[in-house]
Amino acid sequence: MFKSLGDLDALLEQHDEYRSNCLNLIASENFTSMKVRSYLDNDFGNRYGCYATLNPSVRDYTGNKYINEFEMATHELMKEVFHGEYVDLRPIGGHMAGMSVVLALLDPGDLVIEVSLENWGHGLVGPMCQVSHFNKTINVKYMAFDEDRAVDIAKLEAQIRAEKPKLVIFGGSGTLFPEPVRQFRPLADELGFYIAYDASHVTGLIAGGLFPNPLDEGADIMFGSTHKSFPGPQGGFVTSNNRDMMKKVGETLSPSLVTSHHLFRIPALAASLLEMKTYGPAYAKQIVANSKALAVALEKVGFNVLGKNRGFSESHIILVDAGAQVKAGPAKHLEQAQILCSDDFSGASPEIRIGTSEITRRGMKEEDMDAIAQLIYRSLILKEDAGVVASDVKALVAKFPDVAFAF
Ligand SMILES: *Cc1c(COP(=O)(O)O)cnc(C)c1O
């Protein structure tokens, strides 16, 4: 139990020490620059900023003069970086942002097609439909992927024609390649379904201009997280060029899903948007270069890296099928050696998801990827003593104490 602030400090210090000695390959995490972090400590975190959707200057609470100005200026930065005419920053995470879109756009009985958990979907609508009152109103089906882990366009088209969804959500937690948003826009117009894009993972790559911007490609609406490949504070957003849609989303969000929208994160988000305007293109380019180099390095030591026919990855993610070599639970095994990554959370497959955002932020480049592949190989395949591998992990990460692509 904590008895004094010193106890808190000691535990936080232990955490920092531990994490700075880990090699973080978790694709949904990132390292935020010290400058951006410094903006998390502000008075906004103790204030209420509830507002009327599409008319944010009408605030429920008094005392919002500068909060309104700050939030609106941050909206302007979001619009510039993500190309949406309307922005909502009230979702406190990508999941809530997605919920607001789903609940706003659907009527009882409507069908959603999304990415399944088996294909590294996030589980946005599927898990919600396990709540019995939701499955009476929302139906969910899943899109197919090809053997390189790209959306199977022909199968999806046939599925859409047969099943008539109201909403198709592209984007998942294992996105290797840009989704076919542009290809499905004409079909959406023909059949009258909406295209939403869950950008939670690839927000930073979109901000860097490397990943196609889904709104430019024809998505009706985009939502996501601000803390995965985008190196900002934890939070969510929704953006679109469709006024009516954003009105519905905003009115679903607030006051049903959120009232206090955790305003303390807005200054840090604004700082990270400025940071990405400056460094985003170079950062995104290095991320993809690192992904490709790490995929090649892992193949060299004998791993089966997915997406080979398409160059392994155009994102911050690579997927390794360690099926033949490793029993379920590779992430927990690697954790012993202070290498952090993800495996299939259901434990159904021994697939490993590796992300390159954080190592790129720490300044690692293509030539450092061989060393990472070796460490993974020694831990997972050679089953070397975890302590021995961990000490080499520490030695590697100690060479990268800085934050790259940052103010
Ligand atoms: C992480 C993730 C989410 C949820 O985002 P949070 O910010 O954790 O709430 C939603 N969709 C996808 C595809 C994700 O990967």
Ligand as a Chemical Component Dictionary entry (heavy atoms), coordinates in Angstrom:
data_LIG
# 
_chem_comp.id                   LIG 
_chem_comp.type                 NON-POLYMER 
_chem_comp.pdbx_formal_charge   0 
_chem_comp.three_letter_code    LIG 
# 
loop_
_chem_comp_atom.comp_id 
_chem_comp_atom.atom_id 
_chem_comp_atom.alt_atom_id 
_chem_comp_atom.type_symbol 
_chem_comp_atom.charge 
_chem_comp_atom.model_Cartn_x 
_chem_comp_atom.model_Cartn_y 
_chem_comp_atom.model_Cartn_z 
_chem_comp_atom.pdbx_ordinal 
LIG C1 C1 C 0 -6.416 0.091  -30.709 1  
LIG C2 C2 C 0 -7.545 0.009  -31.633 2  
LIG C3 C3 C 0 -8.771 0.569  -31.306 3  
LIG C4 C4 C 0 -9.077 1.118  -29.940 4  
LIG O1 O1 O 0 -8.395 2.245  -29.642 5  
LIG P1 P1 P 0 -8.181 2.743  -28.144 6  
LIG O2 O2 O 0 -7.494 4.030  -28.371 7  
LIG O3 O3 O 0 -7.372 1.690  -27.464 8  
LIG O4 O4 O 0 -9.525 2.906  -27.527 9  
LIG C5 C5 C 0 -9.775 0.550  -32.264 10 
LIG N1 N1 N 0 -9.578 -0.012 -33.448 11 
LIG C6 C6 C 0 -8.408 -0.560 -33.801 12 
LIG C7 C7 C 0 -8.257 -1.161 -35.158 13 
LIG C8 C8 C 0 -7.358 -0.577 -32.901 14 
LIG O5 O5 O 0 -6.206 -1.174 -33.230 15 
# 
loop_
_chem_comp_bond.comp_id 
_chem_comp_bond.atom_id_1 
_chem_comp_bond.atom_id_2 
_chem_comp_bond.value_order 
_chem_comp_bond.pdbx_ordinal 
LIG C1 C2 SING 1  
LIG C2 C3 SING 2  
LIG C2 C8 DOUB 3  
LIG C3 C4 SING 4  
LIG C3 C5 DOUB 5  
LIG C4 O1 SING 6  
LIG O1 P1 SING 7  
LIG P1 O2 DOUB 8  
LIG P1 O3 SING 9  
LIG P1 O4 SING 10 
LIG C5 N1 SING 11 
LIG N1 C6 DOUB 12 
LIG C6 C7 SING 13 
LIG C6 C8 SING 14 
LIG C8 O5 SING 15 
# 
